Amino acid sequence: MDIFKVIQKELNVRLEQVEAAVQLIDEGNTIPFIARYRKEATGALNDEQLRELGERLTYLRNLEEKKVQVLTTIEEQGKLTEELRKEIEEAMTQVAVEDLYRPYRPKRRTRATVAKEKGLEPLANLILLQMADKELASYTDAYISEEKGVLNKEEALAGAMDIIAESISDEADYRTYIRKITMDEGVLVSECKDEKIESVYEMYYQFSEPVKKLAGHRILAINRGEKEKILTVHIDAPEERILLYLRKQVIVRENPYTATFLEEAAADSYKRLIAPAIEREIRNDLTERAEDSAIKVFGKNLTQLLMQPPIVGQVVLGWDPAFRTGCKLAVVDATGKVLDTVVIYPTAPQNKVAEAKEVLKQLIKKYHITLISVGNGTASRESEAVIVELLKEIQEPVQYVIVNEAGASVYSASKLATEEFPNFDVGQRSAASIARRLQDPLAELVKIDPKSIGVGQYQHDMNQKKLGETLAGVVEDCVNHVGVDLNTASAPLLEYISGITKTIAKNIVTYREENGRFKSRAELLKVNKLGPKAFEQCAGFTRITEGSNPLDATSVHPESYQAATSLLEKLGYQVSEVTGGIKGISKKVADKKRLAEELGIGEITLEDILKELEKPARDPRDEMPKPILRTDVMEIKDLQPGMVLKGTVRNVIDFGVFVDIGVHQDGLVHISQITERYIKHPLEAVSVGDIVEVKVMSVDLTKKRIQLTMKIGN
């Protein structure tokens, strides 16, 4: 198999792009670095394409290793034919290789192996070859042996049938056909295991759907219901057609003395050996595909969440709401430094509203607070009511935002939070995190395990290793896309930068604490364990403002500084002019191809340098929708069908999106209500963080369910 050509066809790119990308990956370059600084080599493959390429490269290389292992094992047995070798070498999946290897794989003790030990294989071959020309009973006398445990003719025939059943089961072509027809025509059925009780799985108590039409979210929901022992699940396959197929394959000529036995053996082989295995394989395949889809959606949602625009230049009051233990507050200045913390008790059972308002008024005046960031957890609604009352009583222009606090409690109890705030309790840390995740969502959310951020579906039911790797890749891409300020970035943020490990990230912070601000990117090479390769990978993603070289504040890589300086000179600019941005610099270049050749760089790199010189260190998050700032409150009981409201998309899943409309209960917009045009997935139309206009369709106060539509004209 030519791995490069397979990947080229799958990704629909040029062969030289694949070859270049694989070489760069094999040389130890990171995906963000390749995507940003090796565009000429890869033909500008983006990080998503490169990650997919990397995954397929790993799979196909593992597949080739498996083939070598299988071929070696079969050859050692002396059973490798040229035809079998060709079939194995041309196999495109692990499943196909396993099917071909099955007859030669060392087996655990089975009914067939026991029968072979009893010397019944020749009898099985006689039946299988359909050579018997009279009643089989007359052939069995020679196989009766009390010593071997074959006491009569019936036992001899039963043992022979077990051997035949296993040999049928081991045929790769049979399994391929049965797997395909079961996938194409099978029906997945789920039923309530015991007594029908009210649960989230009610719709699956008497559920059936063709296997090939099953949606990913249903597969994961059914799997969870089965795991919790509420549902029983099986696949109904077209059994009659499968048995007819096996009969035609096994009975090559109608010999009345062997046909009945072969038909029985084929039926036994399918029901006892093939069907259970095929059902397991199909369900595993369905689960894997559903997980891959869910992980992809989770990744897209996480990207949008991490790339929410920061609210800069404001002093924020972080509010971690609670009842009995009180609401924890943290005042955080515009740089993210915690100025003050306090606990107030405006909620039940204390209900000290007046006292709490007084404390809040003092904090607002003392620190010039302009924004309150309220977590959306327990007591959030009651806290919001107090805040709205307060805002009506004060003159200062203060607004508030309800922030998704998913993961705040995980962070506040973590070792990292303890190191960051050693003198704070978990509530104070949580309040600080809630404030900071509004000021700079990316910098704060990287401190939390991505699986705990709350923008996925069934994340606890899927392959945790694959989920973790994918989400870590998403965070890495986001952090590198934005870049980090080398003099303010925390260790958790730095460790996501291309080429920087956890140890190096800590070493950078230590170096900064011991030596003061970094004055240039080149100074990174003085950091312990940060060598030339790591520097090459990370330098372009770090930023130094007011450093010795204005280019250090841009995404221009140090390897291109000479080219950038020469470019500026040719166009009549000084390097010092880069700081404020050089408007219209791109328009001054008449022939980019010739200029790129003169500078000794690629044309794509030249384009990137020009864009950066025009708008240095631009933040890609500025293009994302800003959060909705509120000054008033609404409750779910205030909602009426027909109301049109603005809301924020909080989560996107396979069957719709959840929208925060400010009533402490997200409303669901079903996929059919997102847009007039047909879409296969909600992500085709909306993303996490989008500000959307929705209309209330229905409200169920008892179940706290809100149905919304984005088809406002309907």
Secondary structure, DSSP 8 states (H G I E B T S, - for coil): --HHHHHHHHHT--HHHHHHHHHHHHTT--HHHHHHH-HHHHTS--HHHHHHHHHHHHHHHHHHHHHHHHHHHHHHTT---HHHHHHHHH--SHHHHHHHHGGGS-----HHHHHHHTT-HHHHHHHHTT---S-GGGGGGGG-BTTTTB-SHHHHHHHHHHHHHHHHHT-HHHHHHHHHHHHHH-EEEEEESSS---STTGGGTEEEEEGGG--HHHHHHHHHHHHTTSEEEEEE--HHHHHHHHHHHH-SS--TTTHHHHHHHHHHIIIIIIHHHHHHHHHHHHHHHHHHHHHHHHHHHHHHHHTS----S--EEEEE--STT-EEEEEE-TTS-EEEEEEE--STTT--HHHHHHHHHHHHHHHT--EEEEESSTTHHHHHHHHHHHHHH--S--EEEEE--TTHHHHHTSHHHHHH-TTS-HHHHHHHHHHHHHH-HHHHHTTS-GGGSS--SSGGGS-HHHHHHHHHHHHHHHHHHH-EETTT--HHHHTTSTT--HHHHHHHHHHHHHH-S---GGGGGGSTT--HHHHHHHGGGEE-TT-SSGGGGSS--GGGHHHHHHHHHHTT--GGGGGG--TTTGGG-S-HHHHHHHHTS-HHHHHHHHHHHHSTT--GGGGS-----BSS---GGG--TT-EEEEEEEEEETTEEEEE-SSSS-EEEEGGGT-SS--SSGGGT--TT-EEEEEEEEEETTTTEEEEES-TT-
